[in-house]
């Protein structure tokens, strides 16, 4: 299910960040989880995005991240 959220924190030089969904839950995401055509380097904190929640060994993370 597609969710909406906001980029909360970015670590550009390491290629990852965190998204806060509209309910306040936080999700880790990696640059490899960006949809084709959505540039990780163009993201900024506060950017609105959509994403898919996926399970991982360390808890749910965001995949198929796309700038709104």
N, C-alpha and C positions, 0 to 999 in steps of 0.2 A: 504494500500500500504506500502510495506516495505521500510524503509529509512535507510541510513547510517549516522553514526555520531561518535563523540568522547566523552568519559566521560570527562566532564569539571570539575566537583567538586563532591566529595563524603563526606558523613557524615556517616562513617561506624558504629559508635556506635548507631546511630538513624535509620539506615537502609534505607537511601534514598540518592539521588544524582541528578545531572543535566547532561543532554546530549546536546551537540551542534551539530545540523545537519550540513551537508556540505554547506548549504546556510547561516549558522550563527544563525538560530533560536534555542532557548533554550527550553528544555522539562524537566519537573520534572519526576522522576521515583522512585518507591519504590521497595524494595527487593522482594516483592510479585509479581512484574511485570516481574521478570526474568523467562525465559523459563527453563523448567526442564533440568537439566544438566549444566546450566550456574550458577556458584557460585558467589553470590554477594560479599562474603568475598575475593574472588580472584581478584576482579576488582581493578584497579588503575587509577588515573587521566591520561588521554592520551590514554586509551585503546579504540580501534576501536570496535564499536558495530553496530548491525542492530536492528531496532525496528519498531513497529507499532504505529502510532499516533492515540490517542483516545481522544474524548472530555471528559471534566470533568467540574464540576461547577466552578472551578478556572482557567479554560483555558485548552488547550490541554496538555496531558501528554504522556509519552512513556510507552508502554506495550509490552509484548513479547520480552523483551530485550535479546539479545544473543551476546556473544563475537564472533567477526569475526575470 
